[in-house]
Amino acid sequence: MCTAEPEKALLDLIYIRYMNTRELPMDEVSSLVDDMAVDGLDLEKLYRYSKQFNPKTRKALTELKL
């Protein structure tokens, strides 16, 4: 069994939310992130992984101030 690292899981969540709706309302994304323990995320790893995602997903990280 393969388990995603928390940083990759967060990016997947943002990406899937965008792909399902073709929108990325920041209030919804912010609400999802508020329910997560993001304090323990490795921000360097998060931004390194984000380079594999579309610009909208990367922009969400900036808007979330992560």
PDB file of N, CA, C and O in Angstrom, chain B, residues numbered from 101:
ATOM      1  N   MET B 101       0.843  -1.168   0.000  1.00  0.00           N
ATOM      2  CA  MET B 101       0.000   0.000   0.000  1.00  0.00           C
ATOM      3  C   MET B 101       0.895   1.240   0.000  1.00  0.00           C
ATOM      4  O   MET B 101       1.922   1.277   0.678  1.00  0.00           O
ATOM      5  N   CYS B 102       0.496   2.244  -0.762  1.00  0.00           N
ATOM      6  CA  CYS B 102       1.249   3.480  -0.873  1.00  0.00           C
ATOM      7  C   CYS B 102       0.453   4.603  -0.193  1.00  0.00           C
ATOM      8  O   CYS B 102      -0.751   4.744  -0.407  1.00  0.00           O
ATOM      9  N   THR B 103       1.140   5.385   0.617  1.00  0.00           N
ATOM     10  CA  THR B 103       0.493   6.478   1.326  1.00  0.00           C
ATOM     11  C   THR B 103       1.101   7.795   0.866  1.00  0.00           C
ATOM     12  O   THR B 103       2.322   7.921   0.775  1.00  0.00           O
ATOM     13  N   ALA B 104       0.257   8.768   0.578  1.00  0.00           N
ATOM     14  CA  ALA B 104       0.732  10.084   0.137  1.00  0.00           C
ATOM     15  C   ALA B 104       1.267  10.868   1.326  1.00  0.00           C
ATOM     16  O   ALA B 104       0.739  10.778   2.434  1.00  0.00           O
ATOM     17  N   GLU B 105       2.306  11.625   1.081  1.00  0.00           N
ATOM     18  CA  GLU B 105       2.799  12.529   2.102  1.00  0.00           C
ATOM     19  C   GLU B 105       1.782  13.660   2.259  1.00  0.00           C
ATOM     20  O   GLU B 105       1.071  13.977   1.306  1.00  0.00           O
ATOM     21  N   PRO B 106       1.700  14.272   3.439  1.00  0.00           N
ATOM     22  CA  PRO B 106       0.697  15.317   3.674  1.00  0.00           C
ATOM     23  C   PRO B 106       0.769  16.467   2.670  1.00  0.00           C
ATOM     24  O   PRO B 106      -0.263  17.004   2.267  1.00  0.00           O
ATOM     25  N   GLU B 107       1.968  16.842   2.269  1.00  0.00           N
ATOM     26  CA  GLU B 107       2.137  17.947   1.330  1.00  0.00           C
ATOM     27  C   GLU B 107       1.515  17.604  -0.031  1.00  0.00           C
ATOM     28  O   GLU B 107       0.843  18.433  -0.644  1.00  0.00           O
ATOM     29  N   LYS B 108       1.747  16.386  -0.484  1.00  0.00           N
ATOM     30  CA  LYS B 108       1.189  15.930  -1.765  1.00  0.00           C
ATOM     31  C   LYS B 108      -0.323  15.774  -1.653  1.00  0.00           C
ATOM     32  O   LYS B 108      -1.050  16.094  -2.593  1.00  0.00           O
ATOM     33  N   ALA B 109      -0.796  15.290  -0.522  1.00  0.00           N
ATOM     34  CA  ALA B 109      -2.230  15.114  -0.323  1.00  0.00           C
ATOM     35  C   ALA B 109      -2.963  16.452  -0.372  1.00  0.00           C
ATOM     36  O   ALA B 109      -4.049  16.543  -0.944  1.00  0.00           O
ATOM     37  N   LEU B 110      -2.381  17.483   0.219  1.00  0.00           N
ATOM     38  CA  LEU B 110      -2.998  18.815   0.181  1.00  0.00           C
ATOM     39  C   LEU B 110      -3.078  19.322  -1.256  1.00  0.00           C
ATOM     40  O   LEU B 110      -4.119  19.827  -1.677  1.00  0.00           O
ATOM     41  N   LEU B 111      -2.003  19.193  -1.998  1.00  0.00           N
ATOM     42  CA  LEU B 111      -2.009  19.635  -3.395  1.00  0.00           C
ATOM     43  C   LEU B 111      -3.017  18.839  -4.225  1.00  0.00           C
ATOM     44  O   LEU B 111      -3.716  19.403  -5.066  1.00  0.00           O
ATOM     45  N   ASP B 112      -3.089  17.541  -3.988  1.00  0.00           N
ATOM     46  CA  ASP B 112      -4.075  16.713  -4.693  1.00  0.00           C
ATOM     47  C   ASP B 112      -5.485  17.199  -4.397  1.00  0.00           C
ATOM     48  O   ASP B 112      -6.315  17.296  -5.302  1.00  0.00           O
ATOM     49  N   LEU B 113      -5.757  17.502  -3.145  1.00  0.00           N
ATOM     50  CA  LEU B 113      -7.078  17.970  -2.749  1.00  0.00           C
ATOM     51  C   LEU B 113      -7.445  19.267  -3.462  1.00  0.00           C
ATOM     52  O   LEU B 113      -8.552  19.394  -3.984  1.00  0.00           O
ATOM     53  N   ILE B 114      -6.532  20.222  -3.486  1.00  0.00           N
ATOM     54  CA  ILE B 114      -6.771  21.500  -4.167  1.00  0.00           C
ATOM     55  C   ILE B 114      -6.982  21.263  -5.658  1.00  0.00           C
ATOM     56  O   ILE B 114      -7.911  21.808  -6.254  1.00  0.00           O
ATOM     57  N   TYR B 115      -6.123  20.452  -6.253  1.00  0.00           N
ATOM     58  CA  TYR B 115      -6.200  20.169  -7.685  1.00  0.00           C
ATOM     59  C   TYR B 115      -7.523  19.483  -8.050  1.00  0.00           C
ATOM     60  O   TYR B 115      -8.187  19.874  -9.010  1.00  0.00           O
ATOM     61  N   ILE B 116      -7.898  18.464  -7.279  1.00  0.00           N
ATOM     62  CA  ILE B 116      -9.134  17.735  -7.572  1.00  0.00           C
ATOM     63  C   ILE B 116     -10.338  18.646  -7.427  1.00  0.00           C
ATOM     64  O   ILE B 116     -11.268  18.588  -8.232  1.00  0.00           O
ATOM     65  N   ARG B 117     -10.323  19.487  -6.405  1.00  0.00           N
ATOM     66  CA  ARG B 117     -11.439  20.436  -6.223  1.00  0.00           C
ATOM     67  C   ARG B 117     -11.561  21.331  -7.457  1.00  0.00           C
ATOM     68  O   ARG B 117     -12.667  21.573  -7.940  1.00  0.00           O
ATOM     69  N   TYR B 118     -10.435  21.819  -7.964  1.00  0.00           N
ATOM     70  CA  TYR B 118     -10.444  22.670  -9.153  1.00  0.00           C
ATOM     71  C   TYR B 118     -10.912  21.893 -10.389  1.00  0.00           C
ATOM     72  O   TYR B 118     -11.740  22.387 -11.154  1.00  0.00           O
ATOM     73  N   MET B 119     -10.390  20.692 -10.585  1.00  0.00           N
ATOM     74  CA  MET B 119     -10.721  19.922 -11.782  1.00  0.00           C
ATOM     75  C   MET B 119     -12.198  19.524 -11.799  1.00  0.00           C
ATOM     76  O   MET B 119     -12.802  19.432 -12.868  1.00  0.00           O
ATOM     77  N   ASN B 120     -12.774  19.290 -10.634  1.00  0.00           N
ATOM     78  CA  ASN B 120     -14.189  18.909 -10.586  1.00  0.00           C
ATOM     79  C   ASN B 120     -15.115  20.060 -10.936  1.00  0.00           C
ATOM     80  O   ASN B 120     -16.186  19.839 -11.500  1.00  0.00           O
ATOM     81  N   THR B 121     -14.724  21.273 -10.613  1.00  0.00           N
ATOM     82  CA  THR B 121     -15.630  22.411 -10.797  1.00  0.00           C
ATOM     83  C   THR B 121     -15.133  23.423 -11.822  1.00  0.00           C
ATOM     84  O   THR B 121     -15.894  24.278 -12.276  1.00  0.00           O
ATOM     85  N   ARG B 122     -13.855  23.326 -12.185  1.00  0.00           N
ATOM     86  CA  ARG B 122     -13.192  24.319 -13.047  1.00  0.00           C
ATOM     87  C   ARG B 122     -13.190  25.698 -12.397  1.00  0.00           C
ATOM     88  O   ARG B 122     -12.979  26.713 -13.061  1.00  0.00           O
ATOM     89  N   GLU B 123     -13.424  25.715 -11.122  1.00  0.00           N
ATOM     90  CA  GLU B 123     -13.335  26.935 -10.331  1.00  0.00           C
ATOM     91  C   GLU B 123     -12.559  26.594  -9.073  1.00  0.00           C
ATOM     92  O   GLU B 123     -12.452  25.427  -8.695  1.00  0.00           O
ATOM     93  N   LEU B 124     -12.037  27.585  -8.449  1.00  0.00           N
ATOM     94  CA  LEU B 124     -11.311  27.374  -7.209  1.00  0.00           C
ATOM     95  C   LEU B 124     -11.667  28.489  -6.241  1.00  0.00           C
ATOM     96  O   LEU B 124     -10.843  29.357  -5.952  1.00  0.00           O
ATOM     97  N   PRO B 125     -12.908  28.464  -5.734  1.00  0.00           N
ATOM     98  CA  PRO B 125     -13.301  29.503  -4.780  1.00  0.00           C
ATOM     99  C   PRO B 125     -12.429  29.414  -3.529  1.00  0.00           C
ATOM    100  O   PRO B 125     -12.421  28.393  -2.840  1.00  0.00           O
ATOM    101  N   MET B 126     -11.710  30.470  -3.246  1.00  0.00           N
ATOM    102  CA  MET B 126     -10.758  30.437  -2.154  1.00  0.00           C
ATOM    103  C   MET B 126     -11.428  30.251  -0.799  1.00  0.00           C
ATOM    104  O   MET B 126     -10.802  29.722   0.120  1.00  0.00           O
ATOM    105  N   ASP B 127     -12.668  30.667  -0.649  1.00  0.00           N
ATOM    106  CA  ASP B 127     -13.334  30.445   0.634  1.00  0.00           C
ATOM    107  C   ASP B 127     -13.544  28.952   0.878  1.00  0.00           C
ATOM    108  O   ASP B 127     -13.444  28.492   2.015  1.00  0.00           O
ATOM    109  N   GLU B 128     -13.831  28.200  -0.171  1.00  0.00           N
ATOM    110  CA  GLU B 128     -13.990  26.753  -0.024  1.00  0.00           C
ATOM    111  C   GLU B 128     -12.655  26.072   0.256  1.00  0.00           C
ATOM    112  O   GLU B 128     -12.565  25.198   1.118  1.00  0.00           O
ATOM    113  N   VAL B 129     -11.632  26.473  -0.469  1.00  0.00           N
ATOM    114  CA  VAL B 129     -10.308  25.885  -0.261  1.00  0.00           C
ATOM    115  C   VAL B 129      -9.806  26.237   1.135  1.00  0.00           C
ATOM    116  O   VAL B 129      -9.251  25.390   1.836  1.00  0.00           O
ATOM    117  N   SER B 130     -10.000  27.469   1.525  1.00  0.00           N
ATOM    118  CA  SER B 130      -9.579  27.910   2.853  1.00  0.00           C
ATOM    119  C   SER B 130     -10.292  27.104   3.932  1.00  0.00           C
ATOM    120  O   SER B 130      -9.685  26.730   4.936  1.00  0.00           O
ATOM    121  N   SER B 131     -11.566  26.838   3.726  1.00  0.00           N
ATOM    122  CA  SER B 131     -12.333  26.044   4.679  1.00  0.00           C
ATOM    123  C   SER B 131     -11.774  24.627   4.787  1.00  0.00           C
ATOM    124  O   SER B 131     -11.676  24.081   5.886  1.00  0.00           O
ATOM    125  N   LEU B 132     -11.412  24.035   3.665  1.00  0.00           N
ATOM    126  CA  LEU B 132     -10.817  22.701   3.683  1.00  0.00           C
ATOM    127  C   LEU B 132      -9.500  22.703   4.449  1.00  0.00           C
ATOM    128  O   LEU B 132      -9.247  21.812   5.259  1.00  0.00           O
ATOM    129  N   VAL B 133      -8.674  23.693   4.194  1.00  0.00           N
ATOM    130  CA  VAL B 133      -7.359  23.775   4.818  1.00  0.00           C
ATOM    131  C   VAL B 133      -7.492  24.068   6.314  1.00  0.00           C
ATOM    132  O   VAL B 133      -6.686  23.590   7.112  1.00  0.00           O
ATOM    133  N   ASP B 134      -8.500  24.844   6.694  1.00  0.00           N
ATOM    134  CA  ASP B 134      -8.720  25.135   8.112  1.00  0.00           C
ATOM    135  C   ASP B 134      -8.964  23.866   8.911  1.00  0.00           C
ATOM    136  O   ASP B 134      -8.658  23.817  10.102  1.00  0.00           O
ATOM    137  N   ASP B 135      -9.508  22.844   8.273  1.00  0.00           N
ATOM    138  CA  ASP B 135      -9.791  21.579   8.945  1.00  0.00           C
ATOM    139  C   ASP B 135      -8.581  20.641   8.974  1.00  0.00           C
ATOM    140  O   ASP B 135      -8.663  19.535   9.509  1.00  0.00           O
ATOM    141  N   MET B 136      -7.468  21.081   8.404  1.00  0.00           N
ATOM    142  CA  MET B 136      -6.270  20.249   8.341  1.00  0.00           C
ATOM    143  C   MET B 136      -5.202  20.787   9.294  1.00  0.00           C
ATOM    144  O   MET B 136      -5.204  21.963   9.656  1.00  0.00           O
ATOM    145  N   ALA B 137      -4.301  19.907   9.685  1.00  0.00           N
ATOM    146  CA  ALA B 137      -3.174  20.306  10.528  1.00  0.00           C
ATOM    147  C   ALA B 137      -2.016  20.709   9.623  1.00  0.00           C
ATOM    148  O   ALA B 137      -1.109  19.915   9.373  1.00  0.00           O
ATOM    149  N   VAL B 138      -2.053  21.949   9.131  1.00  0.00           N
ATOM    150  CA  VAL B 138      -1.038  22.401   8.179  1.00  0.00           C
ATOM    151  C   VAL B 138       0.227  22.918   8.856  1.00  0.00           C
ATOM    152  O   VAL B 138       1.236  23.145   8.189  1.00  0.00           O
ATOM    153  N   ASP B 139       0.182  23.104  10.162  1.00  0.00           N
ATOM    154  CA  ASP B 139       1.357  23.613  10.864  1.00  0.00           C
ATOM    155  C   ASP B 139       2.558  22.682  10.728  1.00  0.00           C
ATOM    156  O   ASP B 139       3.702  23.134  10.774  1.00  0.00           O
ATOM    157  N   GLY B 140       2.307  21.402  10.562  1.00  0.00           N
ATOM    158  CA  GLY B 140       3.390  20.434  10.462  1.00  0.00           C
ATOM    159  C   GLY B 140       3.887  20.181   9.053  1.00  0.00           C
ATOM    160  O   GLY B 140       4.765  19.342   8.850  1.00  0.00           O
ATOM    161  N   LEU B 141       3.343  20.893   8.076  1.00  0.00           N
ATOM    162  CA  LEU B 141       3.769  20.675   6.690  1.00  0.00           C
ATOM    163  C   LEU B 141       5.177  21.197   6.456  1.00  0.00           C
ATOM    164  O   LEU B 141       5.583  22.210   7.025  1.00  0.00           O
ATOM    165  N   ASP B 142       5.900  20.502   5.625  1.00  0.00           N
ATOM    166  CA  ASP B 142       7.217  20.934   5.182  1.00  0.00           C
ATOM    167  C   ASP B 142       6.983  21.843   3.972  1.00  0.00           C
ATOM    168  O   ASP B 142       6.708  21.363   2.873  1.00  0.00           O
ATOM    169  N   LEU B 143       7.094  23.166   4.185  1.00  0.00           N
ATOM    170  CA  LEU B 143       6.761  24.122   3.123  1.00  0.00           C
ATOM    171  C   LEU B 143       7.691  24.008   1.928  1.00  0.00           C
ATOM    172  O   LEU B 143       7.261  24.219   0.793  1.00  0.00           O
ATOM    173  N   GLU B 144       8.942  23.681   2.155  1.00  0.00           N
ATOM    174  CA  GLU B 144       9.872  23.503   1.038  1.00  0.00           C
ATOM    175  C   GLU B 144       9.407  22.341   0.161  1.00  0.00           C
ATOM    176  O   GLU B 144       9.400  22.443  -1.066  1.00  0.00           O
ATOM    177  N   LYS B 145       9.024  21.252   0.794  1.00  0.00           N
ATOM    178  CA  LYS B 145       8.518  20.090   0.057  1.00  0.00           C
ATOM    179  C   LYS B 145       7.208  20.432  -0.644  1.00  0.00           C
ATOM    180  O   LYS B 145       6.990  20.025  -1.785  1.00  0.00           O
ATOM    181  N   LEU B 146       6.337  21.175   0.032  1.00  0.00           N
ATOM    182  CA  LEU B 146       5.054  21.571  -0.542  1.00  0.00           C
ATOM    183  C   LEU B 146       5.260  22.356  -1.833  1.00  0.00           C
ATOM    184  O   LEU B 146       4.621  22.069  -2.846  1.00  0.00           O
ATOM    185  N   TYR B 147       6.142  23.337  -1.800  1.00  0.00           N
ATOM    186  CA  TYR B 147       6.381  24.146  -2.998  1.00  0.00           C
ATOM    187  C   TYR B 147       7.137  23.370  -4.071  1.00  0.00           C
ATOM    188  O   TYR B 147       6.940  23.611  -5.262  1.00  0.00           O
ATOM    189  N   ARG B 148       7.986  22.457  -3.667  1.00  0.00           N
ATOM    190  CA  ARG B 148       8.679  21.616  -4.650  1.00  0.00           C
ATOM    191  C   ARG B 148       7.653  20.733  -5.375  1.00  0.00           C
ATOM    192  O   ARG B 148       7.691  20.625  -6.601  1.00  0.00           O
ATOM    193  N   TYR B 149       6.754  20.115  -4.640  1.00  0.00           N
ATOM    194  CA  TYR B 149       5.709  19.292  -5.255  1.00  0.00           C
ATOM    195  C   TYR B 149       4.769  20.136  -6.116  1.00  0.00           C
ATOM    196  O   TYR B 149       4.280  19.674  -7.148  1.00  0.00           O
ATOM    197  N   SER B 150       4.522  21.365  -5.689  1.00  0.00           N
ATOM    198  CA  SER B 150       3.554  22.203  -6.405  1.00  0.00           C
ATOM    199  C   SER B 150       3.989  22.500  -7.836  1.00  0.00           C
ATOM    200  O   SER B 150       3.153  22.826  -8.678  1.00  0.00           O
ATOM    201  N   LYS B 151       5.270  22.392  -8.119  1.00  0.00           N
ATOM    202  CA  LYS B 151       5.763  22.647  -9.482  1.00  0.00           C
ATOM    203  C   LYS B 151       5.222  21.627 -10.473  1.00  0.00           C
ATOM    204  O   LYS B 151       5.287  21.851 -11.682  1.00  0.00           O
ATOM    205  N   GLN B 152       4.688  20.508  -9.981  1.00  0.00           N
ATOM    206  CA  GLN B 152       4.132  19.475 -10.846  1.00  0.00           C
ATOM    207  C   GLN B 152       2.642  19.709 -11.136  1.00  0.00           C
ATOM    208  O   GLN B 152       2.024  18.958 -11.891  1.00  0.00           O
ATOM    209  N   PHE B 153       2.080  20.750 -10.533  1.00  0.00           N
ATOM    210  CA  PHE B 153       0.648  21.034 -10.674  1.00  0.00           C
ATOM    211  C   PHE B 153       0.422  22.260 -11.546  1.00  0.00           C
ATOM    212  O   PHE B 153       1.353  23.000 -11.861  1.00  0.00           O
ATOM    213  N   ASN B 154      -0.833  22.456 -11.927  1.00  0.00           N
ATOM    214  CA  ASN B 154      -1.167  23.583 -12.792  1.00  0.00           C
ATOM    215  C   ASN B 154      -1.028  24.913 -12.036  1.00  0.00           C
ATOM    216  O   ASN B 154      -1.003  24.927 -10.806  1.00  0.00           O
ATOM    217  N   PRO B 155      -0.937  26.023 -12.770  1.00  0.00           N
ATOM    218  CA  PRO B 155      -0.748  27.331 -12.135  1.00  0.00           C
ATOM    219  C   PRO B 155      -1.851  27.693 -11.140  1.00  0.00           C
ATOM    220  O   PRO B 155      -1.578  28.358 -10.140  1.00  0.00           O
ATOM    221  N   LYS B 156      -3.076  27.274 -11.392  1.00  0.00           N
ATOM    222  CA  LYS B 156      -4.182  27.592 -10.488  1.00  0.00           C
ATOM    223  C   LYS B 156      -3.949  26.956  -9.110  1.00  0.00           C
ATOM    224  O   LYS B 156      -4.221  27.575  -8.081  1.00  0.00           O
ATOM    225  N   THR B 157      -3.453  25.741  -9.100  1.00  0.00           N
ATOM    226  CA  THR B 157      -3.162  25.056  -7.838  1.00  0.00           C
ATOM    227  C   THR B 157      -2.036  25.765  -7.103  1.00  0.00           C
ATOM    228  O   THR B 157      -2.117  25.963  -5.891  1.00  0.00           O
ATOM    229  N   ARG B 158      -0.999  26.146  -7.814  1.00  0.00           N
ATOM    230  CA  ARG B 158       0.124  26.865  -7.189  1.00  0.00           C
ATOM    231  C   ARG B 158      -0.319  28.211  -6.654  1.00  0.00           C
ATOM    232  O   ARG B 158       0.117  28.632  -5.583  1.00  0.00           O
ATOM    233  N   LYS B 159      -1.184  28.890  -7.393  1.00  0.00           N
ATOM    234  CA  LYS B 159      -1.681  30.195  -6.953  1.00  0.00           C
ATOM    235  C   LYS B 159      -2.474  30.063  -5.649  1.00  0.00           C
ATOM    236  O   LYS B 159      -2.434  30.945  -4.791  1.00  0.00           O
ATOM    237  N   ALA B 160      -3.193  28.947  -5.517  1.00  0.00           N
ATOM    238  CA  ALA B 160      -3.976  28.725  -4.289  1.00  0.00           C
ATOM    239  C   ALA B 160      -3.075  28.697  -3.066  1.00  0.00           C
ATOM    240  O   ALA B 160      -3.457  29.199  -2.009  1.00  0.00           O
ATOM    241  N   LEU B 161      -1.890  28.121  -3.190  1.00  0.00           N
ATOM    242  CA  LEU B 161      -0.958  28.086  -2.063  1.00  0.00           C
ATOM    243  C   LEU B 161      -0.584  29.493  -1.632  1.00  0.00           C
ATOM    244  O   LEU B 161      -0.524  29.794  -0.440  1.00  0.00           O
ATOM    245  N   THR B 162      -0.336  30.342  -2.598  1.00  0.00           N
ATOM    246  CA  THR B 162       0.022  31.717  -2.310  1.00  0.00           C
ATOM    247  C   THR B 162      -1.137  32.439  -1.632  1.00  0.00           C
ATOM    248  O   THR B 162      -0.940  33.160  -0.654  1.00  0.00           O
ATOM    249  N   GLU B 163      -2.328  32.244  -2.148  1.00  0.00           N
ATOM    250  CA  GLU B 163      -3.497  32.909  -1.580  1.00  0.00           C
ATOM    251  C   GLU B 163      -3.835  32.386  -0.187  1.00  0.00           C
ATOM    252  O   GLU B 163      -4.417  33.104   0.626  1.00  0.00           O
ATOM    253  N   LEU B 164      -3.469  31.140   0.085  1.00  0.00           N
ATOM    254  CA  LEU B 164      -3.693  30.578   1.409  1.00  0.00           C
ATOM    255  C   LEU B 164      -2.601  30.987   2.391  1.00  0.00           C
ATOM    256  O   LEU B 164      -2.673  30.696   3.585  1.00  0.00           O
ATOM    257  N   LYS B 165      -1.592  31.665   1.863  1.00  0.00           N
ATOM    258  CA  LYS B 165      -0.456  32.121   2.676  1.00  0.00           C
ATOM    259  C   LYS B 165       0.281  30.960   3.333  1.00  0.00           C
ATOM    260  O   LYS B 165       0.661  31.022   4.503  1.00  0.00           O
ATOM    261  N   LEU B 166       0.472  29.897   2.546  1.00  0.00           N
ATOM    262  CA  LEU B 166       1.245  28.746   3.023  1.00  0.00           C
ATOM    263  C   LEU B 166       2.671  28.867   2.549  1.00  0.00           C
ATOM    264  O   LEU B 166       3.495  28.000   2.841  1.00  0.00           O
TER     265      LEU B 166
END
